[in-house]
Amino acid sequence: MARAMAALLYALLLLLLPLCPLTESQNSYFNCGSDTKYPLHLVGFFPCLDNEDATHSSGCRLPLAAVEHAITLVNRDDDLLRCFRIELFPITVQDPQQHPTELIEFLYNQYNDQPIHGAIGPYHADSAKMFAYVFGLYLSTLQISYSVTNTLLEDTMRYPYFHATVPTDAFMSKVLTALLEHFGWQEVAILSTHDEQSVLASQTVARELALINGDLSHFLGAYIGSATEIIKTAKAIDIRIFVAIIKSESARSFMCQAYRANLTTPQHVWILPGIYNPLWWELENLNETVYNCTNNQIKEAISSMLFYDSTPTIIPKNEEDDIIISTILNRTTILNGTLNYIDFHYLLHSKLLNAYDATRAMALAWNATLQDFTDNELSILFNQSWKNSSQSKQELVEALQYNLKNVVSPYTGLADTYNFNNSRNQFGGAIITQFVGNGECILGYYSSINSSHVTRLEGCQHDYCCNATWKGGYKPTDGHCPNGSCTCRENANTINFVLLSLLLFSGIFFSILMQFVNYRFRENKYFKSSSPVLNALITFGCTMGYVTGLLFLASYYVGITGKGELTPVCNVTISSFWLSLVIVNSTIFMKNWRIFRIFHNPTQKERNNLSNKTMFLGILILCSPVLLMLIIIVSAGVFSKYESTFDNFQCPNIPEAIDTMLIEDHCIERLAFKWDILISVFIFFLFISITMLGSYNSRLSSHYKKEGELAILTGIISLVLFTSYYLIAIGISSGYTTSSRIENHMPYTVGSLWIYNSFILTVLYLSKAIEMLRNRKFRPRLRSRKTTIRKKFNDLHDQLFILKHRLQKIDESIAIEQMHSTDSTSTEIVTVD
């Protein structure tokens, strides 16, 4: 490598011919006409084809369009450069790697004797290093790159006039550190392809992570061609999190090898530098395969993959920036069409904003420098070949660099704010993206201003991830846990949820059936005396109680899996629970109140105002305090999510030697003696009142005593259940007992709701069914009779005959009594026909 570098430098120095004869300009550089402007030549390096076939280089053509537009705006501005205009010497080559020898040959042939007053680029690190060395030590030319992050170029002795509008790999290693910390990953493997830029970047990342994570940072080295050995090493030490700094053209084949090695499962995470081509993972020829991976397999492998890039954002900060970016895009033709601003993925990892800022910063440095030189000095400088250097040229580049550092800086461009006077390790920004669906979306951003963490983007706009999305539905772990313990979530037991749901649906069916029975026998004296309308309201409250059980199941599912927002479900569930409870018990209270007013008051006056309308008004009055308090409680956020952890739980896919803990989210009601305690006090008061009224009404001798017995049972059982609940809740909040896992108390909660509501319905309707059956049992059974007129006539005739026979017997008995009462006088017995 050293010999090749020396030979290349020797060949370049042979090309530096003696200074061409100078001719002094006849016009002043500071007093020119409106149509007379002197050229200021900038050479720009762009790794793309300068022809119509730009299919594979679209991401590289964007910087060229950005530089051209920046030059156009500068040349239009009369306040910049005064009598000068910028002209661009674009250098584009077919090889995306831009080998330095090819670039030097192209520059020598195309612009042999032309002056060059600054350089924009090159794009790749190898070319940038060579030109930074030659331009800095031999040609005294200021150079600003828009893409190179190589930390070696920070050496100001070797590369004195090199600057960039992107941060270095040292800064990007801080981004990676913040990214890993954001997701709680410590144990990580770093690997790269075997090229100088990738190896240096991976070594920088490895050093940064080793300072923080120590032995948990594994540097696997670099690979050439096949990554088989590195993949074997990663599998042997059970690495889950990978930082792979690999060239874009090698990314697909490498991920295919990782996929075949089963290292792209939901337990693994891959983090790569941003790749400008959004379709890098697709095969051009669908019949071709690389390592036997199809497009669908690669898409599966890279799903949930994370990317980081030095571009802070492509979203313009204001309307002026929006116009600039839109104009740049309209200059660029991609895939036989104009690239519009909505083509998000083509812009995500391009360096167009950085290229625009580099050109603009170069122009501002020249604008601040020109006034320090005379016409004669400028004439000499602006008419000598780029291949020659001189004392005056070195003085010019020193003045340019001084103004760039001290006058132009700090410069706020489209991409970021730059301070060319400080190390590039100290400034910059980055975006974090994730591959979801068919492309990437922005997950968060990192800024040197707030360098402690990765900030999640707010909102859920188009092309923005609301939250990180993982293959397995939960965030992967690194296999190593802080403080010797890991946390994970458990998959919901489908069988338990199905069985409990069926139980609750059976209760809903039972309550609907009872509604039908209540309506069918509404004219029966036992139902009618119990007020069918109020019975329907009690039944509705029980139906609501069963639905509350289903809501509890939904909240339990969210709490176990962590999928979804628990707090809204918690609010709806608890509110539904209290409402169903108060509807049932307030209705039972009003029923017994009416019975009490009727049978325990001697005067008719105190029995007035007991209609159904009055009862509904009373129920509404009883429910109103609970409704009001629920509104206040939900607004105050009393119902909340509580994260519980459980030791001695072996998380899946984590070695048994590591202690792990289970995480669950529980929906709890904070037991602060404020608004929330008022509902409990009110409900307990209602239970006691129902029990007292029931004790009076159960003494009645008629069937109304059943309503009193129902009230006693409801009040006592409710008091026992809820007293036990609150004692347990207070014990948990005070630390006397530990919270149980959801799968343990879920059957008890759902079962209690089912039993309680089923008990209310059974007692309410079973007593009436028993009375109806008992009444029917002692009723004489009549023979089945025909309902024709003849049959009715025959029946009436039979009844008349029976009555006549009975009258004859009565007359005979009277006659006998009269005969015995005479004085032995014989009398004739007259028989009346």
C-alpha angles and dihedrals in degrees: 000000000000092000092050090050092050092048091049092051091047091052091049094049091052087059093058100096125191117284114283117238111280124229120198117233116248094212129061117255089218100044108051134148124254091258096042119084127154121231122253106196122214122181116214128195118211125173099220142088117272093217140077096278100082097140095119098036104048093120090054097047090060093071090051091053090047093052092047092051093047089053091049092054093046093050091050093053110091090195092063126073091346103208095018135084127194119240121191125221100198117200115197124170134186097237107079090210091062100214109219094233091057092048094049091049091049092048092048094049098043103037103022101149100015120117116243117202100182144353130232112200145312102218100216127058098235093055092041093054093051095047093042088056095046096039091046105045103025111021103032094223126152113236129193118185123201099197116021116110099173110140092211089073088068088079101107093188093060098031104028100165102037120119135161142198093220128071122249130256088262089064092045089053087060088052090053091048091053091046093053091046090050091059095036096246119149108157108070139156124222123202138157146182116269100261125112098247095047094044093049092047092049091048090051091051092046092052092049094049092044090059090057106030101026113194091004089077109083118195105201095182131225132308135210118213104327121041094200096121095047091048091050090052092049092051092047094057093038099239116184104176120058133187105197116186100190135150116265093241090055097044098088097049091045093051089049090056090048090049092052090049090054093244096128099068123128087271093062132075126194122199118194136172112260116280114211096212106075091200096053090121095057125089116236090216110041091202090060122083133194113211086346096291122140125209091258091053092050090047089053090048096052096041109126090013114152127224132191127198137177094237106100096205141328094216112107118240096218144001093274092055089047091056092049094050093045091051091051091052092049089058091057124081116200130175093355093306144073115277108237127202091255091065087097101168094054089059100040098088101017120115098222094121092049091048091052091050092048092054093045092049091050091052093049091050090053091046091056093045106046094073091061094065133069127236091255094052092047091047090057094045096045096050104047126096120261088239094067131076132193143170092264091050091052090050089051094052091046089053090047092051092046092053092045090055100038108023106030094037129119089042122177111206136167095280105034148325113279133202107189090185092069135059116280087232088074102052138049144072137242141200127220115213134181131209107239125164107333100342149004130296128192111260102176145323139239127211132188087226090064101027098160098085149356111269118220115228114249121236132019103262125158113290091015124107113230089203137348112282119213131195097236095043093253135071113271119239127222095233090248119091130202114249089011097291136098130203129212142156129248125233114248116259101243095195093056092048092049094048094047091046091053090050091053093045088053088055091050090051090048092051092049089049090052090051088057092048091049091053094043095054098033090123094051111109093235093051094037093052089050092054108247091212093059090043088056090053092050090049090050090053090053090050088052088051091056090049088051087059089056089050089052089053089052091051090047091052091052091046094051099043100029089226111140136003112304100192098068091046089047092053093049093045097049092043091051090049095054094043094051090048095050093044093054097043098041089053092049088049094052092047091054091043090058092048090048092051092050102045103029099049120079097201126071091221093070090052095065126104094039099123124129090258090058090047092053090049090053092049090051091050090051092048096045097077091052092048091049094047092048091054091051094044095050090047091050092049097238092150106070146162119260121194112219126191127203123201128216094041117133108222115214120257092017121110114258091236089070119081111234135190133206119233123209132170113226126199106226139168112228108238097222114145095242131092096329094060091057092070090054092049091049093048092049090050089052092051092052092047092051091050093050094048090046091054090058096044094046088068093067117110096218129075089273088084087076089070089054092049090050090052093050093050093045094048097045096044092046091050092050094047097047095041088056091047094053094045090054092045092050090048092053093047091048093050097246091121134020124242114259126231117269093242089059101049097030094084091048094051095046092039092051091052091049094047095045096050093040089051091053092050094044095051091043096054104021094066091054092047091052092050091050092050092046092052092049093050094064095042111106113248113239121212117251109264134189115244098218122123092243091053091050091049091051091050092051090047091053091049091051091050091052092049091050091051090051091051091052091054091050092052092049092052091051092051093052091052091052092050093056091049096060124092094258090287113151112235132182116250111226117202118206115216 
